[in-house]
Amino acid sequence: MEAGFRTLDEFWPYYVSQHLNPTTRRLHFAGTTAGLACLAASLVWNNPFWVPIGLVCSYGLAWIGHYRYEKNRPATFAYPLFSLRADFRMYRLMWLGRMDAEIADLSELLKVYRRGRA
């Protein structure tokens, strides 16, 4: 359990509130895809060299999104496990083309988190 949240479902609206800029989400998507590709390469070629490359790609692109576009601190620093799980939830929703609808569904909760940031 991570401080402040008991479940991923409790953490999810906060996580989404930190990813409202579409460019941030696209960078997360690209980073997660690159990280998974590097993990696959590591397994296929039995070469651990690709694992750190994948981590740099994944986190590097995501953090660029947070600092440059979202103007916030990545949730990974405070909530590493929930953030990792939420990233894969967002990744799945983006693959399915449902992330914008998810943001709309959470709009009232997101207002609360955004007020806390202002």
N, C-alpha and C positions, 0 to 999 in steps of 0.2 A: 504494500500500500504506500502511495506517495502522499506527502503532506497536502492537506486541503481537499483531496478527492479520494473517494473510496473505490470507485469503479470507473471503467473506461467510459461508460455512458454519462457519468457525472462530469468527466473531464472533457468530453467531446465538444460541447458548446464553447467552452473556453478555447479549445484548440482551434475550432473553426473561426472564432473571433480574431485569432492571430494570423489568419490566412485569408483575409477578405480581398486582397489585391489579386486579380487574376494572374498577373505576372509571377507573383510569389508562388501561386499554386502550380503554374506551368514549370517553374524552376524546380519545385519539389518533384513533380512528375518526371521531369527529365533526369533529375538526380537519382531518384529511386530506380528508374529504368536502367540507368548506367550502373548503379550499384548492383542490381540483380544480374545484369549482363556480366559484370566482373566476377561475381560469385559463381555464375555458371561457368565462366572461362576457367576459374580456379579449380572447379570440380572436374570439368572435362579434360583439362590438361594436367590435372594433379599438380598444380603449381600455386603455392600460397602467395606468390608475388601479386596476384590480382586482388587479393582481399583488401590490403591497405589502399590500393588504387580505387577500389569501389567505395570505400569509406570516404576518401577525399572527394570523389565525384559526388556522392550522395549528400554529404553534409556541406561541402563547399557550395554547391549550387543552391541548396536550401538556405544557407546562411546569407548568401548574396541577396536572395529574395527578401529575407527579413530586414537586413540592414539598409539595403538600397531602396526597396519599394514599399515594404510594409512599415518600415521605421519602428521596429520593435525588436526585442531580444528574443531569440529562439526559445520556445518552450522546452526544448531539449535540456537546457541548462538547469531548469528547476524540476522538470518532470521527465527524466530520460526514458523510463519504461512506457509510461502512458503515451509519450510523444511518438515513440517508435510504433506502437500499436495503432495510434491515431493516424500516423502517416500512411500506413498500409490501408486503413479504412478509407482515407481520402483518395489514395491511389486507385483503389477498387471503384469508388464512386466516380472518379474521373474517367476510368476505362468504360464504365457503363453510361457515361454522359449524364450523371445524376447529381453532380456536385453543386451546380447552380440551384437546383431544386432543393437540395439539402440546406443550403444557405437561406433560401426563402422560407423553408419550414422552420428554421431556427431563428428567424428574424427578431422575434420579441426577446428571446434570451440573449441574442447578440447585442442588442441595445444596452442591456445591463452591463455586459463586459466592456463595451466601448465607452460607456460613461465612466467606468472605473479607470480607463486608460487616459481619458481627457484631462 
